[in-house]
Amino acid sequence: MTQPIAWLDGAFWPYLALLLFAVLPSEIWRWLAVVFARRIDGDSPALDWVRAVATALLAGVVAKLILSPPGALAALPLALRIGALAVTLAIVLFDRRKVFPAVIAGEVVLVAGGWWLG
């Protein structure tokens, strides 16, 4: 039988596992993206495609959260979730530079609506 490695059996094993199996695999791709992104022109078709894919993924996640919400969000009515989305979109469409305040406003609508509905 193989003897266990002493430093892997201690309290630090979960942190090492997190580093090896979660952080490093994703960080490698992020750093490679930084290296290769320097060579891509900001107006290139490749970057337009990446933006389109990222936007589509975000829209899919938002649609899933609204139509099939997990956890406590499922207790809120669909009309409230759509209303929070409408408030967020209205702020973003008014001024595209105000994304963070728009997200906060949508969250405020959700929290206040959930509190008001009991």
N, CA and C atoms as a LAMMPS dump frame, in Angstrom:
ITEM: TIMESTEP
0
ITEM: NUMBER OF ATOMS
354
ITEM: BOX BOUNDS ff ff ff
-5.0000000000000000e+02 5.0000000000000000e+02
-5.0000000000000000e+02 5.0000000000000000e+02
-5.0000000000000000e+02 5.0000000000000000e+02
ITEM: ATOMS id mol type element x y z
1 1 1 N 0.839 -1.168 0
2 1 2 C 0 0 0
3 1 3 C 0.892 1.242 0
4 2 1 N 0.508 2.23 -0.753
5 2 2 C 1.279 3.458 -0.847
6 2 3 C 1.037 4.314 0.389
7 3 1 N 2.115 4.835 0.913
8 3 2 C 2.007 5.691 2.083
9 3 3 C 1.493 7.073 1.669
10 4 1 N 0.615 7.67 2.484
11 4 2 C 0.119 9.006 2.139
12 4 3 C 1.218 10.06 2.261
13 5 1 N 1.084 11.092 1.479
14 5 2 C 2.018 12.207 1.553
15 5 3 C 1.563 13.1 2.702
16 6 1 N 2.444 13.327 3.654
17 6 2 C 2.061 13.991 4.905
18 6 3 C 1.475 15.38 4.676
19 7 1 N 2.065 16.173 3.806
20 7 2 C 1.57 17.545 3.644
21 7 3 C 0.262 17.595 2.867
22 8 1 N -0.137 16.49 2.21
23 8 2 C -1.43 16.445 1.533
24 8 3 C -2.549 16.012 2.471
25 9 1 N -2.195 15.387 3.583
26 9 2 C -3.217 14.93 4.518
27 9 3 C -3.611 15.995 5.528
28 10 1 N -2.918 17.109 5.559
29 10 2 C -3.18 18.136 6.552
30 10 3 C -4.364 19.016 6.189
31 11 1 N -4.446 20.104 6.892
32 11 2 C -5.567 21.033 6.725
33 11 3 C -5.463 21.837 5.439
34 12 1 N -4.304 21.798 4.78
35 12 2 C -4.13 22.615 3.581
36 12 3 C -4.531 21.91 2.29
37 13 1 N -4.918 20.647 2.336
38 13 2 C -5.278 19.907 1.141
39 13 3 C -6.42 20.553 0.361
40 14 1 N -7.499 21.017 1.007
41 14 2 C -8.569 21.651 0.221
42 14 3 C -8.099 22.894 -0.534
43 15 1 N -7.191 23.646 0.071
44 15 2 C -6.685 24.851 -0.595
45 15 3 C -5.814 24.489 -1.797
46 16 1 N -5.014 23.457 -1.645
47 16 2 C -4.191 22.99 -2.751
48 16 3 C -5.062 22.452 -3.884
49 17 1 N -6.091 21.7 -3.528
50 17 2 C -7.003 21.176 -4.532
51 17 3 C -7.716 22.311 -5.258
52 18 1 N -8.142 23.311 -4.521
53 18 2 C -8.791 24.466 -5.139
54 18 3 C -7.844 25.168 -6.096
55 19 1 N -6.613 25.337 -5.693
56 19 2 C -5.622 25.987 -6.544
57 19 3 C -5.345 25.164 -7.803
58 20 1 N -5.141 23.874 -7.637
59 20 2 C -4.778 23.016 -8.77
60 20 3 C -5.936 22.756 -9.731
61 21 1 N -7.137 22.588 -9.209
62 21 2 C -8.238 22.143 -10.046
63 21 3 C -9.236 23.231 -10.41
64 22 1 N -9.157 24.394 -9.768
65 22 2 C -10.106 25.465 -10.075
66 22 3 C -9.405 26.721 -10.579
67 23 1 N -8.42 27.181 -9.86
68 23 2 C -7.793 28.458 -10.208
69 23 3 C -6.867 28.317 -11.413
70 24 1 N -5.938 27.4 -11.367
71 24 2 C -4.96 27.293 -12.446
72 24 3 C -5.577 27.007 -13.817
73 25 1 N -6.52 26.08 -13.949
74 25 2 C -7.079 25.851 -15.285
75 25 3 C -7.766 27.069 -15.887
76 26 1 N -8.428 27.871 -15.082
77 26 2 C -9.085 29.05 -15.65
78 26 3 C -8.11 30.21 -15.82
79 27 1 N -7.149 30.335 -14.936
80 27 2 C -6.184 31.431 -15.04
81 27 3 C -5.293 31.292 -16.264
82 28 1 N -4.964 30.079 -16.633
83 28 2 C -4.147 29.876 -17.831
84 28 3 C -4.842 30.483 -19.04
85 29 1 N -6.123 30.24 -19.202
86 29 2 C -6.859 30.77 -20.356
87 29 3 C -6.996 32.279 -20.274
88 30 1 N -7.135 32.81 -19.082
89 30 2 C -7.237 34.27 -18.945
90 30 3 C -5.937 34.943 -19.348
91 31 1 N -4.813 34.407 -18.909
92 31 2 C -3.532 35.006 -19.256
93 31 3 C -3.238 34.844 -20.743
94 32 1 N -3.59 33.704 -21.312
95 32 2 C -3.423 33.546 -22.762
96 32 3 C -4.302 34.529 -23.525
97 33 1 N -5.493 34.779 -23.028
98 33 2 C -6.371 35.756 -23.671
99 33 3 C -5.764 37.152 -23.614
100 34 1 N -5.141 37.496 -22.499
101 34 2 C -4.496 38.802 -22.388
102 34 3 C -3.354 38.915 -23.39
103 35 1 N -2.57 37.868 -23.513
104 35 2 C -1.436 37.892 -24.438
105 35 3 C -1.916 38.029 -25.878
106 36 1 N -2.909 37.235 -26.267
107 36 2 C -3.365 37.261 -27.653
108 36 3 C -4.26 38.457 -27.959
109 37 1 N -4.928 38.999 -26.971
110 37 2 C -5.827 40.133 -27.204
111 37 3 C -5.056 41.387 -27.584
112 38 1 N -3.818 41.479 -27.193
113 38 2 C -3.008 42.641 -27.564
114 38 3 C -2.798 42.714 -29.067
115 39 1 N -2.855 41.582 -29.726
116 39 2 C -2.614 41.535 -31.166
117 39 3 C -3.873 41.732 -31.995
118 40 1 N -5.03 41.729 -31.366
119 40 2 C -6.292 41.845 -32.104
120 40 3 C -6.693 43.307 -32.189
121 41 1 N -7.034 43.727 -33.392
122 41 2 C -7.518 45.093 -33.597
123 41 3 C -8.892 45.24 -32.954
124 42 1 N -9.153 46.372 -32.329
125 42 2 C -10.42 46.605 -31.636
126 42 3 C -11.633 46.59 -32.547
127 43 1 N -11.447 46.796 -33.826
128 43 2 C -12.55 46.804 -34.789
129 43 3 C -12.57 45.557 -35.667
130 44 1 N -11.855 44.517 -35.271
131 44 2 C -11.761 43.323 -36.107
132 44 3 C -13.042 42.497 -36.046
133 45 1 N -13.33 41.746 -37.11
134 45 2 C -14.506 40.867 -37.097
135 45 3 C -14.433 39.794 -36.014
136 46 1 N -13.223 39.351 -35.68
137 46 2 C -13.079 38.332 -34.631
138 46 3 C -13.564 38.88 -33.291
139 47 1 N -13.221 40.107 -32.99
140 47 2 C -13.65 40.708 -31.732
141 47 3 C -15.147 40.998 -31.745
142 48 1 N -15.675 41.366 -32.9
143 48 2 C -17.128 41.535 -33.018
144 48 3 C -17.843 40.22 -32.728
145 49 1 N -17.288 39.109 -33.22
146 49 2 C -17.887 37.802 -32.975
147 49 3 C -17.818 37.451 -31.487
148 50 1 N -16.695 37.739 -30.845
149 50 2 C -16.551 37.455 -29.416
150 50 3 C -17.568 38.267 -28.617
151 51 1 N -17.745 39.531 -28.966
152 51 2 C -18.737 40.366 -28.277
153 51 3 C -20.143 39.808 -28.472
154 52 1 N -20.439 39.363 -29.697
155 52 2 C -21.768 38.818 -29.968
156 52 3 C -22.023 37.542 -29.162
157 53 1 N -21.035 36.682 -29.077
158 53 2 C -21.175 35.441 -28.301
159 53 3 C -21.332 35.755 -26.816
160 54 1 N -20.542 36.69 -26.308
161 54 2 C -20.65 37.066 -24.889
162 54 3 C -22.021 37.666 -24.595
163 55 1 N -22.523 38.5 -25.502
164 55 2 C -23.848 39.093 -25.311
165 55 3 C -24.931 38.018 -25.338
166 56 1 N -24.814 37.071 -26.257
167 56 2 C -25.799 35.992 -26.343
168 56 3 C -25.778 35.12 -25.092
169 57 1 N -24.587 34.83 -24.573
170 57 2 C -24.497 34.039 -23.344
171 57 3 C -25.128 34.772 -22.169
172 58 1 N -24.852 36.069 -22.065
173 58 2 C -25.44 36.857 -20.984
174 58 3 C -26.96 36.912 -21.118
175 59 1 N -27.457 37.094 -22.332
176 59 2 C -28.907 37.121 -22.544
177 59 3 C -29.536 35.777 -22.176
178 60 1 N -28.855 34.693 -22.492
179 60 2 C -29.361 33.37 -22.132
180 60 3 C -29.428 33.156 -20.63
181 61 1 N -28.402 33.608 -19.923
182 61 2 C -28.396 33.478 -18.462
183 61 3 C -29.512 34.314 -17.847
184 62 1 N -29.686 35.55 -18.325
185 62 2 C -30.739 36.411 -17.797
186 62 3 C -32.117 35.8 -18.084
187 63 1 N -32.313 35.286 -19.296
188 63 2 C -33.597 34.66 -19.638
189 63 3 C -33.867 33.449 -18.754
190 64 1 N -32.836 32.648 -18.5
191 64 2 C -33.014 31.482 -17.631
192 64 3 C -33.365 31.905 -16.205
193 65 1 N -32.711 32.972 -15.716
194 65 2 C -33.014 33.454 -14.373
195 65 3 C -34.435 34.006 -14.266
196 66 1 N -34.945 34.572 -15.332
197 66 2 C -36.297 35.13 -15.301
198 66 3 C -37.344 34.042 -15.482
199 67 1 N -37.137 33.157 -16.436
200 67 2 C -38.165 32.166 -16.765
201 67 3 C -38.105 30.905 -15.903
202 68 1 N -36.916 30.549 -15.445
203 68 2 C -36.763 29.348 -14.628
204 68 3 C -35.799 29.656 -13.479
205 69 1 N -36.234 30.471 -12.54
206 69 2 C -35.312 30.943 -11.497
207 69 3 C -35.016 29.883 -10.439
208 70 1 N -33.816 29.946 -9.877
209 70 2 C -33.462 29.028 -8.791
210 70 3 C -33.742 29.651 -7.429
211 71 1 N -33.876 28.835 -6.438
212 71 2 C -33.93 29.271 -5.048
213 71 3 C -35.012 30.268 -4.713
214 72 1 N -34.636 31.28 -3.947
215 72 2 C -35.589 32.272 -3.454
216 72 3 C -36.166 33.118 -4.579
217 73 1 N -35.453 33.237 -5.665
218 73 2 C -35.953 34.017 -6.803
219 73 3 C -37.209 33.377 -7.396
220 74 1 N -37.346 32.07 -7.252
221 74 2 C -38.524 31.371 -7.76
222 74 3 C -39.783 31.756 -6.996
223 75 1 N -39.637 32.249 -5.773
224 75 2 C -40.803 32.641 -4.98
225 75 3 C -41.39 33.966 -5.44
226 76 1 N -40.613 34.742 -6.174
227 76 2 C -41.112 36.026 -6.678
228 76 3 C -41.914 35.812 -7.943
229 77 1 N -42.992 36.575 -8.129
230 77 2 C -43.811 36.39 -9.332
231 77 3 C -43.062 36.794 -10.6
232 78 1 N -43.468 36.191 -11.705
233 78 2 C -42.844 36.461 -12.998
234 78 3 C -42.944 37.943 -13.356
235 79 1 N -44.075 38.569 -13.059
236 79 2 C -44.257 39.991 -13.393
237 79 3 C -43.225 40.86 -12.677
238 80 1 N -42.89 40.529 -11.448
239 80 2 C -41.888 41.294 -10.708
240 80 3 C -40.505 41.107 -11.327
241 81 1 N -40.17 39.886 -11.704
242 81 2 C -38.871 39.63 -12.335
243 81 3 C -38.75 40.36 -13.665
244 82 1 N -39.833 40.356 -14.445
245 82 2 C -39.822 41.072 -15.722
246 82 3 C -39.776 42.577 -15.479
247 83 1 N -40.454 43.058 -14.449
248 83 2 C -40.401 44.479 -14.109
249 83 3 C -39.006 44.929 -13.725
250 84 1 N -38.3 44.102 -12.961
251 84 2 C -36.924 44.433 -12.587
252 84 3 C -36.033 44.475 -13.824
253 85 1 N -36.245 43.549 -14.744
254 85 2 C -35.502 43.571 -16.001
255 85 3 C -35.822 44.825 -16.798
256 86 1 N -37.095 45.225 -16.828
257 86 2 C -37.497 46.416 -17.573
258 86 3 C -36.843 47.67 -16.996
259 87 1 N -36.789 47.781 -15.675
260 87 2 C -36.132 48.929 -15.04
261 87 3 C -34.649 48.948 -15.404
262 88 1 N -34.011 47.796 -15.322
263 88 2 C -32.591 47.7 -15.659
264 88 3 C -32.336 48.086 -17.108
265 89 1 N -33.136 47.548 -18.016
266 89 2 C -32.967 47.863 -19.44
267 89 3 C -33.24 49.333 -19.733
268 90 1 N -34.221 49.919 -19.064
269 90 2 C -34.533 51.335 -19.284
270 90 3 C -33.346 52.215 -18.903
271 91 1 N -32.711 51.907 -17.788
272 91 2 C -31.558 52.704 -17.363
273 91 3 C -30.389 52.514 -18.322
274 92 1 N -30.143 51.28 -18.747
275 92 2 C -29.049 51.023 -19.683
276 92 3 C -29.322 51.69 -21.029
277 93 1 N -30.549 51.623 -21.514
278 93 2 C -30.867 52.248 -22.8
279 93 3 C -30.805 53.769 -22.717
280 94 1 N -31.091 54.331 -21.564
281 94 2 C -31.005 55.776 -21.38
282 94 3 C -29.555 56.243 -21.453
283 95 1 N -28.657 55.52 -20.776
284 95 2 C -27.241 55.874 -20.781
285 95 3 C -26.434 54.585 -20.644
286 96 1 N -25.805 54.168 -21.709
287 96 2 C -25.084 52.892 -21.73
288 96 3 C -23.909 52.839 -20.754
289 97 1 N -23.468 53.966 -20.258
290 97 2 C -22.357 53.976 -19.311
291 97 3 C -22.818 53.692 -17.894
292 98 1 N -24.097 53.554 -17.668
293 98 2 C -24.643 53.382 -16.317
294 98 3 C -25.061 51.926 -16.06
295 99 1 N -24.21 50.985 -16.399
296 99 2 C -24.565 49.572 -16.245
297 99 3 C -24.655 49.192 -14.768
298 100 1 N -23.687 49.583 -13.966
299 100 2 C -23.71 49.218 -12.548
300 100 3 C -24.926 49.793 -11.826
301 101 1 N -25.233 51.085 -11.987
302 101 2 C -26.455 51.596 -11.353
303 101 3 C -27.713 50.906 -11.874
304 102 1 N -27.717 50.483 -13.127
305 102 2 C -28.873 49.785 -13.676
306 102 3 C -29.066 48.435 -12.995
307 103 1 N -27.975 47.718 -12.782
308 103 2 C -28.059 46.417 -12.104
309 103 3 C -28.52 46.609 -10.66
310 104 1 N -27.987 47.605 -9.993
311 104 2 C -28.396 47.884 -8.613
312 104 3 C -29.885 48.239 -8.567
313 105 1 N -30.357 49.051 -9.52
314 105 2 C -31.779 49.428 -9.559
315 105 3 C -32.654 48.198 -9.773
316 106 1 N -32.235 47.284 -10.653
317 106 2 C -32.992 46.052 -10.85
318 106 3 C -33.054 45.21 -9.593
319 107 1 N -31.944 45.143 -8.875
320 107 2 C -31.927 44.395 -7.614
321 107 3 C -32.815 45.053 -6.572
322 108 1 N -32.807 46.379 -6.54
323 108 2 C -33.667 47.098 -5.59
324 108 3 C -35.133 46.802 -5.892
325 109 1 N -35.493 46.776 -7.175
326 109 2 C -36.875 46.454 -7.548
327 109 3 C -37.228 45.045 -7.083
328 110 1 N -36.326 44.091 -7.281
329 110 2 C -36.592 42.713 -6.848
330 110 3 C -36.736 42.618 -5.32
331 111 1 N -35.809 43.219 -4.607
332 111 2 C -35.841 43.133 -3.148
333 111 3 C -37.054 43.854 -2.596
334 112 1 N -37.309 45.066 -3.088
335 112 2 C -38.465 45.826 -2.588
336 112 3 C -39.766 45.131 -2.947
337 113 1 N -39.849 44.589 -4.149
338 113 2 C -41.065 43.864 -4.54
339 113 3 C -41.271 42.617 -3.72
340 114 1 N -40.193 41.884 -3.452
341 114 2 C -40.31 40.709 -2.613
342 114 3 C -40.684 41.045 -1.184
343 115 1 N -40.144 42.141 -0.673
344 115 2 C -40.491 42.572 0.685
345 115 3 C -41.939 43.041 0.742
346 116 1 N -42.37 43.778 -0.278
347 116 2 C -43.733 44.306 -0.309
348 116 3 C -44.771 43.191 -0.436
349 117 1 N -44.447 42.168 -1.232
350 117 2 C -45.374 41.048 -1.412
351 117 3 C -45.371 40.102 -0.212
352 118 1 N -44.386 40.237 0.623
353 118 2 C -44.359 39.46 1.854
354 118 3 C -43.677 38.169 1.678
